[in-house]
């Protein structure tokens, strides 16, 4: 057997750069490179290996959590067929990535994390940044990654790498299992040399096939749909990841089956397809909520049925409702007591479309869906209409961006009041045009995610919409975007605090307590003094961004035009009305204090109890 002597770190990079994926005959590299912050624990190992191998590009990040967000956004835009490696030092560098790992796993997005670790020899323990335990020496902070990783391994001997790396790739490239994968490599092991088999570094192609479920289950699903009077489709992210959007449009246009979209699934249909009722669930449209409530057969495509999608298990009220779940993951396909169609969404929809060639919904149902679609489009047009008040209305700002952007462009967001408004209002025109991280709804994802999306789609404008709360949590990847000459258009909407959670607090009777960015009032000892003097414009400019300040929607529209002409990351700042929002049409199960001295809380609890009565177990 031929061998090549490499360090563990060098062997890791040499292996990863030769990993390819293939789907539908199209083949390409799986890793686009490595994000990292080099430090104690990886600078002499992974850092050295990257330095001597420029074929595997290295990108310096500013925050370890942020680099994972960038990798996730990149992989999301690439339909999970490409991703990045993320490497950190030991200790805080590693634990800073844990949130990013959870986000990747919850959203079913592949990313490989290589945090540095303590010395395997233990001779010099405790080293700088090491967590000690009085019950075991076989632990480090990297064990925190175990519950948020789909695969976790620690390489204590060089030869362990030979069997670990194929497992890493198996999980990352599996649509059913993918998520964060953590390969923890102690710093001394990273630098240790070994005679690795040469064939380990040959080109390897991982084929992502399109699996189909058992034929009898498909036949049962077809029978259920044909007998239904009010079928309804919930399109989740798996619809887009599998590339099933065209066949979905063909099937629903012909059959008349209405569709509503989750956050990850928004873009499964263009907004103007008549069968598209828009957003589903807690932040759903009135039409989607009404049709879901009456549906007798619900066909879930690539959705994990979060509480937002199901309206906290109260969205489907037909006493005889049945579920058919099309999902590549068996775990998700059995939810709600469904008839499980485990396999690739595109392949399954092609089968269903063929076998439902003689099926159409009744004319009254089709007409109702068309009317609901039109009613909502008229509502959105009313929201988008310019009022030009000061401060601006968030719905108008969304409308200005939507109307100005091109079909190939991407709007990106993650947390606050923006996701709900975007979910309802944004008119999607391509499957990748709407990029929401809402599996984890992680504040701080936005700008870092925007960078990853831009790297994945360089010919599209990336409109990052972010509130002041998320901006203050993580904005420093602006520097990385400047360094890499990746142009983002960041739209910072300032409402002086946590507007979304403030509204939730008010609805629960707690009056928005603790959600305003204000000085502490010496007289009341509460945070109800004057507004804090945060200069977001100066902050963004200090990191290298071109900054435009708008005071109303008319100025904002001009700012969008100017931003389009700028060749570097641009931030448009605008203040928005904290209290004026797009209405909601459904409740969400957030526990209310059962006893309180405040009347508002008592009233909220009564409403809460009434809403709880609508919840169901779908068995």
N, C-alpha and C positions, 0 to 999 in steps of 0.2 A: 504494500500500500504506500503510495506516495504521500508525503507529508510536507507541510510548510510550517516553519516556526514563527509564531506570532504571539503577541501578548493577547490576553483575553479581550481587551478593548479593541485591538486591531482586528481580531478575528470576528468580533461582533459587527463592526462596521463593514468589513469585507463581505460577510454573509448577507447583511441587510441590503446592501447596494445591488445584490444580484437576485433579489426577490421580485417576481413579476406576477401580475394577475391577468386573467383572461376571462372575458364574458362575451358571448355572442360573436366570437371570432376576433375580438379586439383585444390586443395585448399591450400592456405598458407597465412601467416600473410601479411598484407599490409605494415606495417611500420617496417623497419629494426632497428630503433632507432632514436636518436636525435643528430644532430650536434648543437653545441652551443658555445657561448662566454657569460659567466655569468657576470652580472654587475648590475648597478643601474637600477632597473626596472624589473629584472627577477630572480635575485639571491635568493631572499627570497620566491618567488612564484614557478615558474617552476623549478628553481634550487633545491629548497627544495623537491619538489615532485619527481624529478628524483633521488635525493640522497636517498630517502627512498624506492624507487622502482627499484632495480637493474635488474628486468626482462625487463626493457625498456632501452637498452644500451645507454650510453651518450658518445659522442666523442667531445673532445675539439678541435675546429678549431683555426686558426690564423687570419683569415679575414672573415668578415661576408658575403661578396660577394662570397668568395671562398667556404664557406660551402654550399651555394646554388648550386654552380657549381658541387661540389662533389655529392650532392643529385640528381641533374639532370642527371649526368653521370651514376650514379647507376641505376636510374629509366629507363634510355634509354637502358642500357644493359639488364635490366629485362623486356623489352618490355612493360613498363609502368604498370606492375602488382605489383610492390613493389616500395617504396620510403622512404624518411626520413622526419622527422620534423626538422626545423631549428629555433632556438630561439636566441634572442638577447636582449640586454639592450635597454633603450629608447634612443632617440636622434640619435647621429651618428651611434651607433650600428645598429639601425633600418634602417636608410637611406642608410647605406652601402649595405643593402640587395636589394635595389630597382632594381639595374642593374641585379642581379640574378633573381629576379622575372620576369622582362621583358624577359629575356632569356628563362626561363621556359615556359612562356605563348606563346611566339612567336614560340617556338619549339613544342608546344602541349605536354609538359612533366609535370606530376604531382609532386608537392612538396608543403608541408604545412609549412607556415611561421608563427611563433608566436613571433612578436616583442613586447617587453615591451612597456608600454604607461604611460602617466602622471596619476596623481591621479584622479579617478572619482569623489571624493568628492570636489575637487578643493580648499579645505581649505588652503592648503599650496602653492598654485600657486603664482608665477611661480617657479616650482622646477628646480633643476639642469637639464640642457639640454632640457628645454621646449621651444618650439616655441610659442610666444605670438601673438595674433591677436587683433586688436582694433575693429573688426567687429563681432566677435563671440568668445565664450569660448569653443565651441564644435568643436575644431580642434586641431590636432597635426601633427607632421611630418609623422605619420603613414597614414595620408590621401593621401600621395604621392603614396601609393601602389594601390590606387583605379583603375587608368587607366591601370595598368600592371597586375592586378589580375583577374582571372575568377570568383572568389567569394571573397567578402571582408565583414568583420563584426567586430564590436566592442562590447565587452561584458561589459556592464556597471552594470549589476545586475547578481548575480549567476545563477538565474533560466533561464536566456537567453541562457545559455550553453546547456540546455536540447534540445532546438530546433535548435540551431546553429550547433552543431556537426554533426547531420545527414545531414545537407545541405553541410557541409564541405566534408563529405565522398561521397555524391552523385556526386558532381562536380569532385572530385579527381579521382573517379573510372569510370567516364563516358568517353569513348574514344572520344565522340563527343564534350565534353565541357572541358576537362581537361587542366590544366595549373597550374600556381601559385595560391594558395589559401592563403589568409591572414586573420588570426584571431588575432586581436589586443586586448590585455587584459591589462587594466590599472593595475599598480603595486599593488594598494590597493585591487582591486577586486581579483587578483591572490591569495592573502593570506586570503580572506574572506571565512568563512565556511558556508555551507548550507546543508540541509537534502535532498540529491539527491535520486531519485528512484533507488532501487537496480537493477532493471531490465535493467537500462541504461548501466550497466557494464557487462552484459552477452555477450557471444560471438555472433558477428553479421557477417554474410556472405553476401558479395555483389557479385552477379552473373553478370559477364560480358558476355552478350549473343552475338550471331552472327546473326544480323538482316539482312533481305533481302528487296530489294525494291519491288515496285509494279510489278506484273507479266507482265503487258502490257508494262512497261518501259523496262523490261528485253527483251521482245520479239522485241521491236523496236531496241534495241542495237544489238541484234543478227542479225537482218535484215540489219542494217547499215554495220556491219562488213562483212557479207557475200557478200554484193554488192561492197565492197571496193576492190581496186586494190593494194593500197599501205598503208595498216594499219600500225600503229606505236604505241608502248606502251611507256609511260613515267612512270617509276616505282619510286614512292616516298617512304618516310619513312613509310607510312601506310601499305605498302606491307610487310615490315619486322615486324612491331608492331603486325600485325594481324596473323603472322605466315603463310603467303600466299606464301612463296618462292617456296616450293616444287610444288604446283599446278601451279604456274606461269611457272616454268621450264617445267613441263609436257605439258602444253598448247602450249607454243611457240615452243618447240622442234617438236611437231607434226604439228602445223599449219604453222610454218615458220615465224610468225610475229616477226619483230625485236623489241628489247627492248633497251632503253637507260635509265640511272639512274641519279637521282638527288643526291645531297650530302647525304641527309638522306636516300635515297633509294639505295645507292651503297652497293652491297652485296645481292640485290634481286635475282641476278643470279651469279653463279661462273663466273669468268672472261673468262673461256675457253668454256662456252656454245656458240656454233656458232652464235646464234641469239643475243648475247650480244654485242652491239656496244659501250659499255662503257659509259663514262660521257656524259651528255646532256647539252646543253646550252652554256653560255658564256665561260666556261672552258671545253667545250665538245670536243670530238674527231671529226676529219673530217668526218668520216662515219656517226656518230650520227647527226651532223649538216646537212649533205647532205640529209639524209633520212627524217629528220624532215621537211626540207624545202619542200619536194615533197609529203609528206604524205597527203592522202585524208581523212583518219579517224585517229584521235589521241585518244588513250585510256589512260587517266590519272588514275593512281592507287595510291591513298593516297598521292597526291601531292597538294601543295597550289599554284603552278605556280608562284614562285617568278620571279623577273626580270632576275636572272641568268639562270633559267630554260627556260624561253621563249626568251632569247636573247633580252631583253627589248622590247618584243612584236613584234619581227621581225623574230622569228625562224620558223614559220609555214607559208609558202608563197603560198601554193596551194590555188587558188581563191575559190575552192569549199570545202575546208577543213571543216570537222565536228568533234566535240569533244564529247567523252563519258567519263564522270568523275565518277569513282568509289571512293567514299569517305564516311567515317562514319559521316562526318560533312556536313550538308546541305549547309552551307556557302561556302565551297570549291567546292562542287559538281556542283554548278550552274555557276562557272566561265567559261568565254569564250563562253557563250551562249550554254553550253553543254547540252546534254541529261543526266540528273542526275540519277545516280544509288546510292542512299543513303543507306549505310549499311556497313557491315563487308566485307573487301576485300577478305578474304579467302572464305567466304561463296558465295560471288558473283562470284569469279573466278571459283569456283567449278561448279556453275550453267552454266556459259558461256562455260567452257571447255566441259561440257556434251552436250550443245546445238550446239556447233561448231564442233561436232565430224566428220562432213563431209566437213569441210572447211579447205582449205590450200591456201596459197598464190601461185601466179604463179611461175613457175620454174625460169624464168629470175630474178624475184625479190628476190627469195630465194638465188640464186647463187650470186647476187650482195651483199647481206648482208653477206654471208659467206666470200666473197673476202674482204669486208671492215673490217670484224673482223680480218682476217689474216693479212691484211696490217698494222693495228694498233698494233697488237701483235709484228710484226716485228719491227715497229718503237720503241716500248717500249724496246725491246731487245737491240736496238742500243743505246738508252739513258742509259740503265743499264750497258752497256759494260764499263769496267774500263778503264779510261784514266789516272787516278792517277796524275792529275795536282795539282798545289798548287797556289791559294787556290782551294779547291775541288768544283766540280760542284754539285749543289743541287740534280739534277736528279740522279746522280750516288749514292749519299747518300741514297736517297729513295730506289733505286734498291738494295743496299746492305742490308738494313733493310728488304725489302720485301723478298729477296732471303734467308736471314738467318732465318727469323721468321717461326714458324710453323703455320699450318692452323688454329689452335685453338687460336692463339694469336691475339691481338688487336693493331692497330695503331690508335693513337688519336691526333687530332689537332683542331685548331679553326680559326686562323687568320694569316694574312700576305700573303707571296707568296707561302707558303707551301700548303695551301688548294687546290689551282688551280692545282699545279703540282701533288699532291696526287690524286685528283679527276680524272685526266687524266691517271696517270701512275700506280696507285696501282692495283695489281692483287689480287682481292678479292677471298677468298676461302671458306668463311663461312659468313652467314648473319650478324654476329656481329664483323667481322674482321676489318671493316672500321668504325671508330667512329669520325665523323666530326661534330662540332657544327657550322653550317653555317647559321642557321636561323637568328642569331644575330651576328655571326662572332665576338665573344667577346674576345678581347685580355685579357689574364690572365686566360682563362678557362682551359688551357691545363693541368697544373700540378695538380690543384685542381680536374679537371675532371678525370685525370688519377687515382687519389686516389679513387674516387667513382667507376670507372670502375673496379679497382682491387678488391675492396671490393665485388663487384657483381660477379666477375669471378676470384676467387683466384687461380685457376689452370691454368690460362692463363698468359703469359707474356704481360705486357702492355708497348708498345713503345710510349712514349709521344714525339712527334716531335714539337719543339718550337723554334721560332726565338728569337734573343736577345731582340727585342722590347717587346714581350709578357712576356719574362722571367723577365724583369725589372719591369713590371707592377704587377706581382703576382707570386712569387716563394716560398712564405713562407709556403705553405702547404707541402713542403718537410719535414718540422719539424713534421707535423701531421703524414705523412707517416712513418717517423722514429719512432715516438711515438707508432703508432699502428702496427709496424712491417709489414707494407705493402710494398712489393718490387715493385718499378717502375723502368723502364729503360728510363731515360730522355735523349733525344738527342738534345743538344743545338747547333743550327746552327747560327754562328755569322757572320752577314754581315754588322756590324757597322752602324745600323740604321733601318729605316723603308723601307725595300727594295721594298715591294709590292706597297706601296703608292708612293714611289719614282719613280717606273716605270710608274705608272699611271700619276703622275705629268709630267714626261718627255713626255708621249704620248699626253698630253694636251698642250705642249709647255712651261711648267713651270720649266723645267730643274731639277726636283727633289728638288726644293727649300724646305728647312726646314726638310729634311728627313734623314740627315746624323748626326751621333753622333760625332761631332767635336767641338774643342775649338772655341770660338769666336776669330776671327782674329782682332787684334787691328788696323791693317792698313786699313781693309775694313769694319770693324764693322759688318761682316757677320759670320755665322757659317761655315766657310770654312778653319779653321785652322787644326792643327794636330788631329789625332784620340784620343779619350778619353781613359784613361788608366784603363778601367774597367776590374777587374780580376774576371771573372765569375767562374773560377776554385776554387779560394779561397773562393768566396762567397758560392758556393754550399757545399764545404767541411765544412765551418763554421756552416752550418745547420745540419750536420751529414751525408751528402751523401758521398758515395764512388765515387771518381772522376777519370776519365780517359781522357787524352788529346790526340787527334789524329791530325796529321798535313796533312794527305792525306787519300785517300780512302782505300789504302792497310792497313794502320794503323787502320783506322776506323773498318775494318772488323775484325781485331784481337781484337779490343776493344769490339766488340759485343760478341765475344767468351768469353772474360774475364768477361764481365758483366753478362753473363748467369750463371757464377759460384758464383757470389756474392749474399749473402742472405739479403742484405738491398738495399734501394733505391740507384741507381747508375746513375750518370750523365756522359755522353760522350760528350766532347766539341770538336767541329771542326769548323774551319773558312771556309766559302764558298764564291764563286765568286758572288759579288752583281750584276754584269751586265750580267752574262751568265744565261739564263733561258730556260725553256721549251717553245717552241712557242705557241702562242694562235691562234685560228682559227675563232674567232668571235669578234664582237665589243660589247661594253657595254655602255648604255646611261648614261654618266656623263657629265653634262652641261659644255660647254666651253665658256670662256669669249667672248662675241659678239664683243667687241672692245678691242684692245690692241696695245701697241707700239712695241711688239715683233713679228717678222715674223713667228716664230714657232707657236705662239698662233693663228695667222691668218690662217696658213695652217691647223692647227688642227680644227679650227672652220669650215673651208670649208669641211673637211672630215666629221665632225660631221653632218653638214647639209645634206650631201649626204646619210649618214647612217640613218638619221631620216626619209628619204623618204621610207625606207623599213618597217617602223613600221605600224602595222595594229590594228584596233579594231576588236576583235572577238566577234561578236554580236549574 
